[in-house]
Amino acid sequence: MTGAESTVAAPVPLFNAANVLTAVRLVLVPVFAVTVVASAMSHSGWRMAACMIFVVASATDLVDGWIARRFGLVTSLGKVADPIADKALTGAALVLLSWYDRLPWWVTVVILARELGITALRFWVIRHGVIAASRGGKVKTALQILAITWYLWPMPDALAPVGPWIMGAAVVVTVVTGFDYIAQALRLRRPTR
């Protein structure tokens, strides 16, 4: 066997732990939505269930990415399905929270417009390079998850006012990192001399 033959990597199977976790997250989105709807018509037990499902689904996002990178299980399917699963989960949470008057609609519109816009931007520049998730993007995701969790959980009245501050921070970081990604995309699209 030559050195060139030994460096050829085996193809990554589509059915792997990272992709399974992404699929689980996608499956949890409608389950989460049903529990949020039930929580609007019932007692706080359903809100707790919705919050726990959201937290578990969000955790799969952290774990599937780590597994994919750590064990070389990155696939084209995973690159597409992972952000779709993320946007579906976050989008469902924000829309439902606004629908049931727990979160102002303008917050949902700003965050979803940014998320969908940056996803489209990534596809626009994909032939020129990849816009990797920045440290700010990771902070944005953490703040969004924390804020949504805060709104989902039946907080005591004394703690309820903290939620808008967390969500406000999430909105600010979401917008700022959105502009950073736009700048990165424009640099990638700039013709080289």
MDTraj code that builds the backbone (N, CA, C; nanometers):
import mdtraj as md
import numpy as np

residues = "MET THR GLY ALA GLU SER THR VAL ALA ALA PRO VAL PRO LEU PHE ASN ALA ALA ASN VAL LEU THR ALA VAL ARG LEU VAL LEU VAL PRO VAL PHE ALA VAL THR VAL VAL ALA SER ALA MET SER HIS SER GLY TRP ARG MET ALA ALA CYS MET ILE PHE VAL VAL ALA SER ALA THR ASP LEU VAL ASP GLY TRP ILE ALA ARG ARG PHE GLY LEU VAL THR SER LEU GLY LYS VAL ALA ASP PRO ILE ALA ASP LYS ALA LEU THR GLY ALA ALA LEU VAL LEU LEU SER TRP TYR ASP ARG LEU PRO TRP TRP VAL THR VAL VAL ILE LEU ALA ARG GLU LEU GLY ILE THR ALA LEU ARG PHE TRP VAL ILE ARG HIS GLY VAL ILE ALA ALA SER ARG GLY GLY LYS VAL LYS THR ALA LEU GLN ILE LEU ALA ILE THR TRP TYR LEU TRP PRO MET PRO ASP ALA LEU ALA PRO VAL GLY PRO TRP ILE MET GLY ALA ALA VAL VAL VAL THR VAL VAL THR GLY PHE ASP TYR ILE ALA GLN ALA LEU ARG LEU ARG ARG PRO THR ARG".split()
xyz = np.array([
    [0.0853, -0.1188, 0.0000],
    [0.0000, 0.0000, 0.0000],
    [0.0889, 0.1238, 0.0000],
    [0.0592, 0.2185, -0.0898],
    [0.1390, 0.3406, -0.0975],
    [0.0902, 0.4410, 0.0049],
    [0.1713, 0.5444, 0.0264],
    [0.1323, 0.6489, 0.1203],
    [0.0066, 0.7204, 0.0780],
    [-0.0115, 0.7375, -0.0546],
    [-0.1307, 0.8061, -0.1045],
    [-0.2554, 0.7257, -0.0757],
    [-0.2440, 0.5920, -0.0872],
    [-0.3606, 0.5081, -0.0622],
    [-0.3982, 0.5074, 0.0847],
    [-0.3012, 0.5183, 0.1732],
    [-0.3310, 0.5123, 0.3161],
    [-0.3934, 0.6413, 0.3679],
    [-0.3814, 0.7523, 0.2937],
    [-0.4385, 0.8785, 0.3405],
    [-0.5809, 0.9005, 0.2918],
    [-0.6315, 0.8131, 0.2052],
    [-0.7680, 0.8286, 0.1562],
    [-0.8634, 0.7922, 0.2693],
    [-0.9481, 0.8857, 0.3058],
    [-1.0408, 0.8635, 0.4162],
    [-1.1646, 0.7894, 0.3666],
    [-1.2152, 0.7050, 0.4535],
    [-1.3392, 0.6341, 0.4210],
    [-1.4537, 0.7349, 0.4232],
    [-1.5546, 0.7155, 0.3377],
    [-1.6674, 0.8084, 0.3390],
    [-1.7423, 0.8018, 0.4728],
    [-1.7909, 0.9164, 0.5152],
    [-1.8643, 0.9235, 0.6417],
    [-2.0067, 0.8749, 0.6173],
    [-2.0533, 0.7764, 0.6950],
    [-2.1904, 0.7283, 0.6740],
    [-2.2929, 0.8342, 0.7134],
    [-2.4035, 0.8410, 0.6373],
    [-2.5092, 0.9364, 0.6710],
    [-2.5734, 0.9025, 0.8045],
    [-2.5879, 0.7733, 0.8314],
    [-2.6477, 0.7300, 0.9573],
    [-2.5379, 0.7239, 1.0625],
    [-2.5164, 0.8371, 1.1299],
    [-2.4156, 0.8431, 1.2355],
    [-2.4734, 0.9190, 1.3538],
    [-2.4024, 0.9169, 1.4655],
    [-2.4545, 0.9742, 1.5905],
    [-2.4912, 1.1214, 1.5770],
    [-2.4080, 1.1990, 1.5079],
    [-2.4350, 1.3425, 1.4938],
    [-2.5633, 1.3662, 1.4155],
    [-2.5805, 1.2966, 1.3032],
    [-2.7012, 1.3145, 1.2220],
    [-2.8253, 1.2626, 1.2930],
    [-2.8103, 1.1553, 1.3718],
    [-2.9243, 1.1036, 1.4488],
    [-2.9705, 1.2079, 1.5495],
    [-2.8764, 1.2736, 1.6170],
    [-2.9140, 1.3780, 1.7138],
    [-2.9827, 1.4956, 1.6454],
    [-2.9370, 1.5312, 1.5258],
    [-3.0027, 1.6374, 1.4495],
    [-3.1454, 1.5957, 1.4148],
    [-3.1624, 1.4700, 1.3747],
    [-3.2964, 1.4190, 1.3421],
    [-3.3861, 1.4196, 1.4657],
    [-3.3292, 1.3833, 1.5813],
    [-3.4062, 1.3858, 1.7065],
    [-3.4552, 1.5278, 1.7344],
    [-3.3661, 1.6269, 1.7125],
    [-3.4048, 1.7665, 1.7348],
    [-3.5212, 1.8056, 1.6441],
    [-3.5147, 1.7640, 1.5169],
    [-3.6244, 1.7942, 1.4242],
    [-3.7553, 1.7297, 1.4700],
    [-3.7471, 1.6063, 1.5184],
    [-3.8670, 1.5357, 1.5660],
    [-3.9235, 1.6031, 1.6905],
    [-3.8354, 1.6563, 1.7751],
    [-3.8813, 1.7211, 1.8988],
    [-3.9524, 1.8540, 1.8741],
    [-3.9316, 1.9164, 1.7573],
    [-3.9949, 2.0465, 1.7309],
    [-4.1470, 2.0374, 1.7385],
    [-4.2144, 1.9459, 1.6661],
    [-4.3606, 1.9400, 1.6798],
    [-4.4059, 1.8954, 1.8187],
    [-4.3286, 1.8083, 1.8840],
    [-4.3634, 1.7668, 2.0210],
    [-4.3587, 1.8885, 2.1124],
    [-4.2537, 1.9673, 2.0976],
    [-4.2405, 2.0912, 2.1750],
    [-4.3587, 2.1844, 2.1481],
    [-4.3941, 2.2022, 2.0212],
    [-4.5044, 2.2923, 1.9849],
    [-4.6350, 2.2479, 2.0489],
    [-4.6616, 2.1192, 2.0475],
    [-4.7851, 2.0673, 2.1080],
    [-4.7871, 2.0956, 2.2574],
    [-4.6734, 2.0797, 2.3254],
    [-4.6715, 2.1053, 2.4696],
    [-4.6890, 2.2540, 2.5001],
    [-4.6372, 2.3415, 2.4133],
    [-4.6582, 2.4855, 2.4345],
    [-4.8069, 2.5188, 2.4179],
    [-4.8702, 2.4635, 2.3155],
    [-5.0141, 2.4869, 2.2943],
    [-5.0927, 2.4345, 2.4142],
    [-5.0571, 2.3144, 2.4620],
    [-5.1257, 2.2582, 2.5788],
    [-5.1036, 2.3451, 2.7025],
    [-4.9848, 2.4046, 2.7143],
    [-4.9553, 2.4877, 2.8311],
    [-5.0400, 2.6137, 2.8346],
    [-5.0838, 2.6593, 2.7174],
    [-5.1672, 2.7792, 2.7115],
    [-5.3091, 2.7504, 2.7588],
    [-5.3478, 2.6236, 2.7536],
    [-5.4845, 2.5863, 2.7907],
    [-5.4921, 2.5152, 2.9257],
    [-5.3787, 2.4944, 2.9889],
    [-5.3773, 2.4119, 3.1088],
    [-5.2869, 2.4727, 3.2157],
    [-5.2484, 2.3920, 3.3116],
    [-5.1673, 2.4388, 3.4240],
    [-5.0180, 2.4430, 3.3900],
    [-4.9391, 2.4838, 3.4881],
    [-4.7972, 2.5081, 3.4632],
    [-4.7168, 2.3810, 3.4371],
    [-4.7717, 2.2643, 3.4632],
    [-4.7011, 2.1390, 3.4349],
    [-4.6655, 2.1275, 3.2875],
    [-4.7568, 2.1710, 3.2004],
    [-4.7300, 2.1679, 3.0568],
    [-4.6205, 2.2672, 3.0194],
    [-4.6167, 2.3824, 3.0865],
    [-4.5095, 2.4799, 3.0596],
    [-4.3745, 2.4222, 3.0983],
    [-4.3705, 2.3523, 3.2110],
    [-4.2456, 2.2883, 3.2531],
    [-4.2041, 2.1819, 3.1512],
    [-4.3003, 2.1042, 3.1042],
    [-4.2708, 2.0002, 3.0043],
    [-4.2179, 2.0639, 2.8760],
    [-4.2835, 2.1718, 2.8305],
    [-4.2383, 2.2412, 2.7090],
    [-4.0968, 2.2933, 2.7275],
    [-4.0696, 2.3504, 2.8432],
    [-3.9362, 2.4049, 2.8715],
    [-3.8311, 2.2935, 2.8707],
    [-3.8618, 2.1813, 2.9333],
    [-3.7658, 2.0709, 2.9382],
    [-3.7398, 2.0140, 2.7990],
    [-3.8430, 2.0018, 2.7165],
    [-3.8248, 1.9531, 2.5793],
    [-3.7366, 2.0499, 2.5019],
    [-3.7613, 2.1799, 2.5195],
    [-3.6793, 2.2808, 2.4517],
    [-3.5330, 2.2700, 2.4948],
    [-3.5090, 2.2546, 2.6235],
    [-3.3715, 2.2452, 2.6751],
    [-3.3025, 2.1204, 2.6207],
    [-3.3726, 2.0074, 2.6210],
    [-3.3137, 1.8827, 2.5692],
    [-3.2828, 1.8976, 2.4202],
    [-3.3784, 1.9521, 2.3443],
    [-3.3568, 1.9706, 2.2003],
    [-3.2395, 2.0661, 2.1748],
    [-3.2302, 2.1725, 2.2539],
    [-3.1187, 2.2671, 2.2390],
    [-2.9857, 2.2009, 2.2724],
    [-2.9860, 2.1138, 2.3724],
    [-2.8626, 2.0441, 2.4101],
    [-2.8148, 1.9531, 2.2975],
    [-2.9076, 1.8951, 2.2217],
    [-2.8653, 1.8085, 2.1104],
    [-2.7874, 1.8891, 2.0069],
    [-2.8160, 2.0184, 1.9963],
    [-2.7423, 2.1032, 1.9020],
    [-2.5956, 2.1134, 1.9420],
    [-2.5697, 2.1291, 2.0705],
    [-2.4313, 2.1368, 2.1176],
    [-2.3609, 2.0031, 2.1000],
    [-2.4307, 1.8966, 2.1343],
    [-2.3689, 1.7644, 2.1332],
    [-2.3443, 1.7151, 1.9913],
    [-2.4410, 1.7351, 1.8998],
    [-2.4224, 1.6808, 1.7643],
    [-2.3055, 1.7485, 1.6928],
    [-2.2891, 1.8779, 1.7129],
    [-2.1764, 1.9483, 1.6515],
    [-2.0430, 1.9008, 1.7064],
    [-2.0386, 1.8808, 1.8377],
    [-1.9154, 1.8329, 1.9003],
    [-1.8805, 1.6932, 1.8494],
    [-1.9797, 1.6050, 1.8443],
    [-1.9563, 1.4679, 1.7962],
    [-1.9079, 1.4699, 1.6513],
    [-1.9746, 1.5496, 1.5678],
    [-1.9385, 1.5545, 1.4253],
    [-1.7933, 1.5983, 1.4066],
    [-1.7518, 1.7023, 1.4800],
    [-1.6147, 1.7523, 1.4651],
    [-1.5133, 1.6584, 1.5315],
    [-1.5441, 1.6112, 1.6495],
    [-1.4497, 1.5289, 1.7275],
    [-1.4204, 1.3952, 1.6600],
    [-1.5241, 1.3341, 1.6012],
    [-1.5073, 1.2004, 1.5449],
    [-1.5100, 1.1988, 1.3919],
    [-1.4973, 1.3168, 1.3308],
    [-1.4918, 1.3231, 1.1852],
    [-1.6191, 1.2745, 1.1172],
    [-1.7340, 1.3104, 1.1732],
    [-1.8620, 1.2648, 1.1193],
    [-1.9385, 1.3772, 1.0497],
    [-1.8666, 1.4763, 1.0000],
    [-1.9306, 1.5874, 0.9294],
    [-1.9757, 1.5393, 0.7926],
    [-2.1045, 1.5607, 0.7628],
    [-2.1596, 1.5212, 0.6321],
    [-2.2297, 1.6409, 0.5692],
    [-2.2505, 1.6337, 0.4384],
    [-2.3247, 1.7397, 0.3696],
    [-2.4669, 1.7475, 0.4236],
    [-2.5271, 1.6321, 0.4510],
    [-2.6621, 1.6301, 0.5087],
    [-2.6634, 1.7020, 0.6427],
    [-2.5654, 1.6739, 0.7264],
    [-2.5588, 1.7383, 0.8570],
    [-2.5404, 1.8884, 0.8470],
    [-2.4589, 1.9334, 0.7504],
    [-2.4357, 2.0773, 0.7319],
    [-2.5648, 2.1506, 0.6952],
    [-2.6548, 2.0812, 0.6253],
    [-2.7816, 2.1433, 0.5858],
    [-2.8879, 2.1230, 0.6934],
    [-2.8982, 1.9993, 0.7450],
    [-3.0048, 1.9669, 0.8401],
    [-2.9858, 2.0350, 0.9749],
    [-2.8606, 2.0503, 1.0201],
    [-2.8369, 2.1090, 1.1522],
    [-2.8908, 2.2510, 1.1641],
    [-2.8560, 2.3438, 1.0709],
    [-2.9137, 2.4782, 1.0849],
    [-3.0648, 2.4817, 1.0650],
    [-3.1187, 2.3913, 0.9825],
    [-3.2641, 2.3854, 0.9643],
    [-3.3301, 2.3461, 1.0961],
    [-3.2732, 2.2453, 1.1631],
    [-3.3281, 2.2020, 1.2919],
    [-3.3194, 2.3143, 1.3948],
    [-3.2070, 2.3861, 1.3963],
    [-3.1909, 2.4982, 1.4903],
    [-3.2959, 2.6053, 1.4677],
    [-3.3105, 2.6463, 1.3411],
    [-3.4054, 2.7532, 1.3092],
    [-3.5498, 2.7089, 1.3357],
    [-3.5791, 2.5807, 1.3085],
    [-3.7148, 2.5294, 1.3331],
    [-3.7475, 2.5343, 1.4820],
    [-3.6518, 2.4928, 1.5658],
    [-3.6758, 2.4918, 1.7101],
    [-3.6893, 2.6336, 1.7648],
    [-3.5922, 2.7181, 1.7342],
    [-3.5963, 2.8565, 1.7829],
    [-3.7164, 2.9309, 1.7263],
    [-3.7413, 2.9126, 1.5979],
    [-3.8546, 2.9798, 1.5342],
    [-3.9864, 2.9390, 1.5951],
    [-4.0052, 2.8089, 1.6160],
    [-4.1297, 2.7609, 1.6771],
    [-4.1474, 2.8205, 1.8164],
    [-4.0387, 2.8226, 1.8945],
    [-4.0468, 2.8771, 2.0305],
    [-4.0852, 3.0245, 2.0286],
    [-4.0181, 3.1036, 1.9457],
    [-4.0447, 3.2483, 1.9415],
    [-4.1862, 3.2774, 1.8914],
    [-4.2260, 3.2115, 1.7843],
    [-4.3605, 3.2358, 1.7287],
    [-4.4677, 3.1984, 1.8305],
    [-4.4529, 3.0843, 1.8963],
    [-4.5537, 3.0421, 1.9937],
    [-4.5555, 3.1325, 2.1161],
    [-4.4390, 3.1756, 2.1618],
    [-4.4369, 3.2687, 2.2753],
    [-4.5054, 3.4002, 2.2389],
    [-4.4848, 3.4477, 2.1172],
    [-4.5516, 3.5711, 2.0743],
    [-4.7014, 3.5475, 2.0536],
    [-4.7355, 3.4335, 1.9963],
    [-4.8768, 3.4005, 1.9705],
    [-4.9584, 3.4022, 2.0994],
    [-4.8978, 3.3537, 2.2075],
    [-4.9676, 3.3492, 2.3367],
    [-4.9338, 3.4687, 2.4259],
    [-4.8887, 3.5770, 2.3639],
    [-4.8652, 3.7050, 2.4322],
    [-4.7663, 3.6978, 2.5482],
    [-4.6687, 3.6089, 2.5367],
    [-4.5637, 3.6044, 2.6385],
    [-4.4409, 3.6828, 2.5935],
    [-4.4329, 3.7121, 2.4627],
    [-4.3169, 3.7800, 2.4060],
    [-4.3660, 3.8759, 2.2977],
    [-4.3161, 4.0003, 2.2936],
    [-4.3602, 4.0935, 2.1892],
    [-4.3247, 4.0415, 2.0495],
    [-4.4163, 4.0639, 1.9549],
    [-4.3954, 4.0166, 1.8178],
    [-4.2721, 4.0783, 1.7529],
    [-4.2394, 4.2026, 1.7864],
    [-4.1249, 4.2648, 1.7203],
    [-3.9956, 4.1887, 1.7505],
    [-3.9861, 4.1306, 1.8714],
    [-3.8675, 4.0520, 1.9075],
    [-3.8574, 3.9299, 1.8167],
    [-3.9692, 3.8609, 1.8000],
    [-3.9727, 3.7425, 1.7135],
    [-3.9359, 3.7782, 1.5706],
    [-3.9911, 3.8882, 1.5203],
    [-3.9644, 3.9288, 1.3820],
    [-3.8173, 3.9640, 1.3626],
    [-3.7591, 4.0395, 1.4557],
    [-3.6182, 4.0793, 1.4431],
    [-3.5274, 3.9562, 1.4445],
    [-3.5488, 3.8673, 1.5400],
    [-3.4615, 3.7497, 1.5511],
    [-3.4778, 3.6585, 1.4302],
    [-3.6012, 3.6309, 1.3899],
    [-3.6215, 3.5397, 1.2771],
    [-3.5731, 3.6002, 1.1457],
    [-3.5910, 3.7306, 1.1287],
    [-3.5411, 3.7956, 1.0063],
    [-3.3893, 3.7827, 0.9995],
    [-3.3221, 3.8030, 1.1113],
    [-3.1763, 3.7898, 1.1149],
    [-3.1349, 3.6462, 1.0864],
    [-3.1997, 3.5504, 1.1527],
    [-3.1616, 3.4096, 1.1374],
    [-3.1814, 3.3619, 0.9933],
    [-3.2960, 3.3936, 0.9356],
    [-3.3227, 3.3506, 0.7979],
    [-3.2331, 3.4247, 0.6992],
    [-3.2094, 3.5533, 0.7260],
    [-3.1235, 3.6319, 0.6383],
    [-2.9799, 3.5802, 0.6367],
    [-2.9266, 3.5475, 0.7539],
    [-2.7888, 3.4975, 0.7612],
    [-2.7799, 3.3583, 0.6989],
    [-2.8824, 3.2762, 0.7158],
    [-2.8826, 3.1441, 0.6510],
    [-2.8785, 3.1605, 0.4998],
    [-2.9595, 3.2512, 0.4461],
    [-2.9593, 3.2771, 0.3014],
    [-2.8235, 3.3313, 0.2573],
    [-2.7649, 3.4175, 0.3388],
    [-2.6337, 3.4751, 0.3087],
    [-2.5265, 3.3669, 0.3003],
    [-2.5327, 3.2701, 0.3914],
    [-2.4351, 3.1602, 0.3899],
    [-2.4449, 3.0810, 0.2596],
    [-2.5672, 3.0572, 0.2130],
    [-2.5839, 2.9859, 0.0860],
    [-2.5355, 3.0712, -0.0315],
    [-2.5516, 3.2036, -0.0213],
    [-2.5113, 3.2949, -0.1275],
    [-2.3608, 3.2927, -0.1507],
    [-2.2849, 3.2752, -0.0426],
    [-2.1385, 3.2803, -0.0539],
    [-2.0725, 3.1430, -0.0505],
    [-2.1500, 3.0366, -0.0474],
    [-2.0941, 2.9036, -0.0240],
    [-1.9880, 2.8641, -0.1264],
    [-1.9984, 2.9128, -0.2491],
    [-1.8976, 2.8788, -0.3507],
    [-1.7661, 2.9523, -0.3271],
    [-1.7706, 3.0585, -0.2495],
    [-1.6515, 3.1393, -0.2239],
    [-1.5846, 3.1055, -0.0905],
    [-1.6581, 3.0394, -0.0037],
    [-1.6048, 3.0040, 0.1278],
    [-1.7175, 2.9846, 0.2273],
    [-1.6811, 2.9399, 0.3448],
    [-1.7790, 2.9116, 0.4496],
    [-1.7713, 3.0212, 0.5551],
    [-1.8869, 3.0712, 0.5947],
    [-1.8920, 3.1651, 0.7064],
    [-1.9095, 3.0801, 0.8323],
    [-1.8033, 3.0617, 0.9041],
    [-1.8079, 2.9780, 1.0242],
    [-1.8762, 3.0529, 1.1375],
    [-1.9329, 2.9766, 1.2301],
    [-1.9950, 3.0366, 1.3475],
    [-1.8866, 3.1071, 1.4293],
    [-1.9115, 3.2321, 1.4593],
    [-1.8145, 3.3103, 1.5365],
    [-1.8400, 3.2923, 1.6856],
    [-1.7488, 3.3447, 1.7649],
    [-1.7686, 3.3424, 1.9100],
    [-1.8948, 3.4209, 1.9463],
    [-1.9146, 3.5344, 1.8775],
    [-2.0364, 3.6128, 1.9006],
    [-2.1618, 3.5346, 1.8641],
    [-2.1529, 3.4553, 1.7568],
    [-2.2667, 3.3725, 1.7169],
    [-2.3006, 3.2692, 1.8228],
    [-2.1971, 3.2160, 1.8873],
    [-2.2206, 3.1178, 1.9939],
    [-2.2820, 3.1847, 2.1168],
    [-2.2366, 3.3075, 2.1468],
    [-2.2961, 3.3832, 2.2580],
    [-2.4424, 3.4131, 2.2264],
    [-2.4695, 3.4503, 2.1009],
    [-2.6066, 3.4778, 2.0564],
    [-2.6959, 3.3562, 2.0790],
    [-2.6475, 3.2401, 2.0385],
    [-2.7256, 3.1172, 2.0540],
    [-2.7514, 3.0883, 2.2016],
    [-2.6481, 3.1025, 2.2848],
    [-2.6642, 3.0772, 2.4288],
    [-2.7650, 3.1731, 2.4913],
    [-2.7573, 3.3011, 2.4535],
    [-2.8522, 3.3998, 2.5082],
    [-2.9953, 3.3716, 2.4618],
    [-3.0115, 3.3339, 2.3345],
    [-3.1452, 3.3017, 2.2849],
    [-3.2035, 3.1823, 2.3603],
    [-3.1217, 3.0787, 2.3786],
    [-3.1699, 2.9599, 2.4501],
    [-3.2070, 2.9958, 2.5935],
    [-3.1205, 3.0719, 2.6612],
    [-3.1485, 3.1127, 2.7993],
    [-3.2754, 3.1964, 2.8068],
    [-3.2902, 3.2927, 2.7159],
    [-3.4078, 3.3801, 2.7186],
    [-3.5363, 3.3012, 2.6918],
    [-3.5339, 3.2151, 2.5911],
    [-3.6534, 3.1360, 2.5597],
    [-3.6875, 3.0438, 2.6764],
    [-3.5851, 2.9834, 2.7362],
    [-3.6081, 2.8965, 2.8521],
    [-3.6732, 2.9754, 2.9652],
    [-3.6249, 3.0973, 2.9861],
    [-3.6799, 3.1825, 3.0922],
    [-3.8278, 3.2123, 3.0668],
    [-3.8627, 3.2400, 2.9413],
    [-4.0026, 3.2698, 2.9080],
    [-4.0911, 3.1461, 2.9157],
    [-4.0347, 3.0293, 2.8880],
    [-4.1149, 2.9068, 2.8902],
    [-4.1450, 2.8593, 3.0322],
    [-4.0457, 2.8705, 3.1199],
    [-4.0614, 2.8185, 3.2557],
    [-4.1576, 2.9082, 3.3353],
    [-4.2472, 2.8496, 3.4149],
    [-4.3384, 2.9335, 3.4958],
    [-4.2637, 2.9989, 3.6134],
    [-4.2028, 3.1116, 3.5849],
    [-4.1212, 3.1814, 3.6851],
    [-4.2102, 3.2463, 3.7908],
    [-4.1610, 3.2546, 3.9146],
    [-4.2342, 3.3321, 4.0157],
    [-4.2382, 3.4794, 3.9747],
    [-4.3388, 3.5502, 4.0203],
    [-4.3567, 3.6911, 3.9818],
    [-4.2328, 3.7760, 4.0096],
    [-4.1600, 3.7460, 4.1167],
    [-4.0421, 3.8252, 4.1531],
    [-3.9302, 3.8112, 4.0488],
    [-3.9234, 3.6964, 3.9799],
    [-3.8170, 3.6736, 3.8825],
    [-3.8588, 3.7035, 3.7384],
    [-3.9871, 3.7154, 3.7147],
    [-4.0367, 3.7362, 3.5774],
    [-3.9728, 3.8568, 3.5079],
    [-3.9482, 3.9704, 3.5767],
    [-3.8884, 4.0864, 3.5082],
    [-3.7474, 4.0639, 3.4540],
    [-3.6793, 3.9579, 3.4967],
    [-3.5438, 3.9314, 3.4471],
    [-3.5485, 3.8871, 3.3008],
    [-3.6554, 3.8158, 3.2624],
    [-3.6679, 3.7626, 3.1265],
    [-3.6498, 3.8654, 3.0161],
    [-3.7197, 3.9798, 3.0225],
    [-3.7011, 4.0797, 2.9175],
    [-3.5583, 4.1326, 2.9055],
    [-3.4842, 4.1382, 3.0163],
    [-3.3450, 4.1829, 3.0091],
    [-3.2585, 4.0805, 2.9355],
    [-3.2820, 3.9523, 2.9645],
    [-3.2060, 3.8470, 2.8945],
    [-3.2410, 3.8479, 2.7461],
    [-3.3709, 3.8606, 2.7167],
    [-3.4136, 3.8631, 2.5764],
    [-3.3603, 3.9879, 2.5068],
    [-3.3569, 4.1000, 2.5777],
    [-3.3009, 4.2225, 2.5200],
    [-3.1545, 4.2044, 2.4820],
    [-3.0785, 4.1403, 2.5719],
    [-2.9376, 4.1119, 2.5414],
    [-2.9274, 4.0182, 2.4214],
    [-3.0157, 3.9190, 2.4144],
    [-3.0154, 3.8257, 2.3013],
    [-3.0430, 3.8984, 2.1703],
    [-3.1377, 3.9917, 2.1720],
    [-3.1711, 4.0674, 2.0503],
    [-3.0522, 4.1531, 2.0060],
    [-2.9891, 4.2222, 2.1004],
    [-2.8752, 4.3083, 2.0668],
    [-2.7623, 4.2250, 2.0053],
    [-2.7264, 4.1137, 2.0690],
    [-2.6177, 4.0304, 2.0175],
    [-2.6573, 3.9680, 1.8840],
    [-2.7842, 3.9320, 1.8696],
    [-2.8335, 3.8759, 1.7432],
    [-2.8140, 3.9751, 1.6290],
    [-2.8506, 4.1009, 1.6509],
    [-2.8390, 4.2035, 1.5465],
    [-2.6922, 4.2349, 1.5174],
    [-2.6126, 4.2541, 1.6227],
    [-2.4710, 4.2892, 1.6039],
    [-2.3974, 4.1788, 1.5289],
    [-2.4176, 4.0535, 1.5682],
    [-2.3494, 3.9444, 1.4990],
    [-2.4016, 3.9285, 1.3564],
    [-2.5256, 3.9662, 1.3343],
    [-2.5786, 3.9642, 1.1977],
    [-2.5010, 4.0572, 1.1069],
    [-2.4707, 4.1769, 1.1541],
    [-2.3906, 4.2715, 1.0753],
    [-2.2486, 4.2188, 1.0537],
    [-2.1945, 4.1503, 1.1547],
    [-2.0607, 4.0918, 1.1413],
    [-2.0596, 3.9846, 1.0314],
    [-2.1629, 3.9015, 1.0278],
    [-2.1713, 3.7986, 0.9234],
    [-2.1887, 3.8608, 0.7845],
    [-2.2623, 3.9707, 0.7764],
    [-2.2777, 4.0393, 0.6472],
    [-2.1416, 4.0891, 0.5989],
    [-2.0634, 4.1478, 0.6902],
    [-1.9289, 4.1956, 0.6538],
    [-1.8413, 4.0806, 0.6065],
    [-1.8486, 3.9650, 0.6745],
    [-1.7713, 3.8479, 0.6327],
    [-1.8131, 3.8017, 0.4936],
    [-1.9436, 3.8006, 0.4673],
    [-1.9946, 3.7557, 0.3370],
    [-1.9471, 3.8486, 0.2264],
    [-1.9489, 3.9781, 0.2516],
    [-1.9047, 4.0739, 0.1504],
    [-1.7557, 4.0581, 0.1217],
    [-1.6767, 4.0286, 0.2255],
    [-1.5334, 4.0053, 0.2037],
    [-1.5117, 3.8793, 0.1196],
    [-1.5909, 3.7758, 0.1451],
    [-1.5772, 3.6521, 0.0672],
    [-1.6161, 3.6714, -0.0791],
    [-1.7151, 3.7564, -0.1030],
    [-1.7637, 3.7775, -0.2401],
    [-1.6793, 3.8781, -0.3190],
    [-1.5941, 3.9521, -0.2458],
    [-1.5119, 4.0528, -0.3138],
    [-1.4185, 3.9844, -0.4130],
    [-1.4141, 4.0312, -0.5361],
    [-1.3261, 3.9657, -0.6347],
    [-1.1799, 3.9806, -0.5950],
    [-1.1048, 3.8727, -0.6159],
    [-0.9622, 3.8761, -0.5852],
    [-0.8857, 3.9240, -0.7082],
    [-0.7750, 3.9931, -0.6851],
    [-0.6957, 4.0454, -0.7969],
    [-0.5745, 3.9602, -0.8204],
])
top = md.Topology()
chain = top.add_chain()
for i, resn in enumerate(residues, 1):
    res = top.add_residue(resn, chain, resSeq=i)
    for name in ("N", "CA", "C"):
        top.add_atom(name, md.element.get_by_symbol(name[0]), res)
traj = md.Trajectory(xyz[None], top)
